[in-house]
Amino acid sequence: MVSIKSDREIGLMRDAGKILALVHNEVANYIKPGLTTLEIDKFAEKLVHKHNATCSFYHLYDFPGNFCISVNDEVIHGIPSKDVVLKDGDVVKIDGGVNYKGYQSDAARTHIVGKTTKEVEDLVCRTKQSFFEGIKYAVPGNHINDISTGIEMYIEQFGYGIVEDYVGHGIGVKVHEDPEIPNFATKSKGILIKKNMTFAVEPMINLGSYEVYTADDKWTVKTIDGSISSHYENTIVITDNGPEILSLI
């Protein structure tokens, strides 16, 4: 069942989203070659705690980190590690959430460390843009598949692979709530979108094939063909005037 949030709940989610947005902005300035993904995770954790909040992903389903940090062909759910050292040209996905007074936010960003090819730069930019193309349809009276179709219609012109095994979701008291929000068109229209619903919309786009697999660590999801992957996500709330992005400042 998809919950309709009260104004009080949305206010708390707005606070959680603002904290997460601030953390992502700080992390963007912090990332550089030579850092380990564990150092980035600990840096982000301290920022969250500085705002009297907690990391939503910490031990979520027993995940062994605070933020998912995925590099290059890793799509999502990368485990922060002291053994993964960033180098020039790496593509780093930072995905995490903030729990503030019992309410969640969830957002992901993709960063390019140093310089890379135009092909990779375009992938990262277009993944981000696909989020905005999708949420144009996140208005009362539309259906979830309208968001999904908006993302796919934008991405398909570039020939990228849209990850199908993992999708966006509802969010509120829990990080993952109903409904599922695919990044590709489906046969089902999905639920009717109503005011005060809250969603996490998150395109995951591969430079090559859409196919992915889970690594031996049982967490890290990687592209089967080894191609670079990009990820962009925000938490939104549905208003009479369209979506309000809660995790972006």
VENLIN-V373067 format. One record per backbone hydrogen bond with DSSP energy under -0.5 kcal/mol. CO is the residue of the C=O (numbers start at 1). NH is the residue of the N-H. E is the energy in kcal/mol with one decimal. If there is no record, write none. Layout:
# VENLIN-V373067
co:nh:e
CO:NH:E
CO:NH:E
This chain:
# VENLIN-V373067
co:nh:e
1:3:-0.5
3:5:-0.6
6:10:-2.5
7:11:-2.0
8:12:-1.8
9:13:-2.3
10:14:-2.4
11:15:-1.8
12:16:-2.3
13:17:-2.6
14:18:-2.2
15:19:-2.1
16:20:-2.2
17:21:-2.6
18:22:-2.3
19:23:-2.2
20:24:-2.7
21:25:-2.2
22:26:-2.2
23:27:-2.7
24:28:-2.2
25:29:-1.2
26:30:-1.1
27:31:-2.2
32:35:-1.5
35:86:-3.3
36:40:-1.7
37:41:-2.1
38:42:-2.4
39:43:-2.1
40:44:-2.5
41:45:-2.3
42:46:-2.1
43:47:-1.6
44:48:-2.2
45:49:-2.4
46:50:-1.9
47:51:-0.8
48:51:-1.2
48:53:-1.4
49:52:-2.0
54:56:-0.6
54:99:-2.9
55:58:-1.1
57:60:-2.1
59:61:-0.5
59:62:-1.9
60:63:-1.5
63:59:-1.7
63:65:-1.0
65:59:-0.6
66:57:-0.6
67:69:-0.5
68:70:-0.5
68:95:-2.6
70:93:-3.4
71:74:-1.8
72:229:-2.1
73:75:-0.5
73:223:-2.3
76:221:-2.5
78:69:-2.4
81:37:-0.7
81:38:-1.7
81:84:-0.7
83:85:-0.8
84:37:-1.8
84:86:-0.5
86:34:-3.0
87:90:-2.1
90:92:-0.6
90:113:-3.1
91:72:-3.3
91:93:-0.5
92:94:-0.5
92:111:-3.2
93:70:-2.2
93:95:-0.6
94:109:-2.2
95:68:-2.9
96:107:-2.5
97:56:-1.5
98:100:-0.6
98:105:-1.3
99:54:-2.0
99:101:-0.5
100:103:-1.4
103:100:-2.9
105:98:-1.2
107:96:-2.2
108:233:-2.1
109:94:-3.0
111:92:-3.2
111:113:-0.6
112:114:-0.7
113:89:-4.3
117:121:-2.3
118:122:-2.8
119:123:-1.7
120:124:-2.3
121:125:-2.4
122:126:-2.9
123:127:-2.2
124:128:-1.9
125:129:-2.3
126:130:-2.1
127:131:-1.1
128:131:-0.7
128:132:-1.2
129:133:-2.3
130:134:-2.1
131:135:-2.4
132:136:-0.7
134:137:-1.8
135:138:-1.5
137:139:-2.0
139:142:-2.0
142:193:-3.4
143:146:-1.6
143:147:-0.8
144:147:-0.8
144:148:-1.9
145:149:-2.8
146:150:-1.8
147:151:-1.8
148:152:-2.3
149:153:-3.0
150:154:-1.3
151:155:-2.3
152:156:-3.0
155:158:-2.2
155:160:-0.8
156:159:-0.9
160:162:-0.6
161:163:-0.6
161:206:-3.5
168:181:-2.3
169:200:-3.6
170:177:-2.4
172:104:-2.6
174:172:-2.4
175:177:-0.6
177:170:-2.1
179:170:-0.8
181:168:-2.7
189:145:-2.6
191:144:-1.5
193:141:-2.3
194:197:-1.5
196:5:-2.8
197:238:-2.6
198:171:-1.5
199:201:-0.6
199:236:-3.2
200:169:-2.1
201:234:-1.5
203:232:-1.8
204:163:-2.3
205:230:-2.8
206:161:-2.3
211:224:-2.1
213:222:-3.0
215:218:-2.1
220:215:-3.3
221:75:-3.5
221:76:-0.9
222:213:-2.3
223:226:-0.9
228:207:-3.1
230:205:-2.3
232:203:-0.6
233:108:-1.1
234:201:-1.8
235:246:-2.9
235:247:-0.9
236:199:-2.0
237:244:-2.6
238:196:-3.1
239:140:-0.6
239:242:-1.6
242:239:-1.9
243:245:-0.5
244:237:-2.1
244:246:-0.6
